[in-house]
Amino acid sequence: MQAITLADIYDARKRIRPFVMETPLMKSEKLSVAHDASIYLKLENLHETGSFKIRGATNKMLALTDEEKSRGVTTFSTGNHGLAVAYMAVKLGIKAVICISNRVPAAKVNQLTRLGAEVKKIGDNQDDAEAYAYELEKKEGLTVIPPFDDAEIISGQGTIGIELIEQLPRIDMAIIPVSGGGLFSGISVVLKQYNPSIKVVGVSMEKSAVMYESLLAKKPVILKEEDTLADSLLGGIGLENLYTFHMVQDYMDEYILLTEEEIGRGMAYMLDKHQFVVEGAAATSIAAIVSGKVQVEGKNVVSIITGKNVDTSVILNACEKYI
């Protein structure tokens, strides 16, 4: 395994720029006043596919050879990565087979279908979907586009970090949702090399927080998936993890777990105070602040708002309970 460098991430930025927008960094006046700091929201929910995943998927798919593109691609996903791969497959004119578990919400399944992807629903967790994707690679020659533990994927997600330091050169803290760790790893490479004193905080749900438990165990572990509002953060990190486990180990300053109620309150807060619909995974970075579990440190704090792909009934229920 080779280390992922700033040069890799700048290369990714150049590669994906024709396809992927730079997202705005918006100051939250309400959060800023409440916490006596400048708190900013990095709005990855504004991408066409509704999440940050478009960055890594685009970088990986553009790096494929012409032969690989001609055979097509497959992936395993809790929804957002699959959407990104399906979207880019249409742009590039290549076949895509998206393997998902039966836990993926209907809203994401419907979006995948509308994009024209072939959807395979396999088992009750992402590990089952992953196994099937690698079977397709062997049997049909499709190239697997991994969701997180891959150099090009991590470098693509890391382009958020480059945008952050250009938009806000004086960052004191960044709060980043964590699942497989690709997003956290990519952003942290940039921020920690730019300024090692920037505090990077990972946030996840209490239920089935695989990266959290893996860090405690000092090795990747497997957990049974549980139903959660932060469904995009479900999934294993791979027992043979090459990159993200060690990168999260190296870069993370603090790890916060959130209850389902706290996540629901975060979703409701974003709609009520900022008029943004966000999914549970995206709300974790806000919930960490609103709940008081993260102690805001420094003058400039960034919260990564990762995506908006959520069933209408889920967001309405959260608002009914917590507004």
ZICOR-V878953 format. One record per run of one state. SS is the DSSP state (2 for helix, 1 for strand, 0 for the rest). FROM is the first residue (numbers start at 1). TO is the last residue. If there is no record, write none. Layout:
BEGIN
ss=[SS,SS]
from=[FROM,FROM]
to=[TO,TO]
END
This chain:
BEGIN
ss=[0,2,0,1,0,2,0,1,2,0,1,0,2,0,2,0,1,0,2,0,1,0,2,0,1,0,2,0,1,0,2,0,1,0,2,0,1,0,2,0,2,0,2,0,1,0,2,0,2,0,1,0,1,0,2,0]
from=[1,6,17,25,28,29,36,38,44,47,51,52,53,63,66,72,73,78,80,93,96,101,106,115,118,122,126,141,143,145,151,168,173,178,182,195,199,206,210,218,231,234,244,252,254,259,260,275,280,291,300,306,307,308,312,323]
to=[5,16,24,27,28,35,37,43,46,50,51,52,62,65,71,72,77,79,92,95,100,105,114,117,121,125,140,142,144,150,167,172,177,181,194,198,205,209,217,230,233,243,251,253,258,259,274,279,290,299,305,306,307,311,322,323]
END
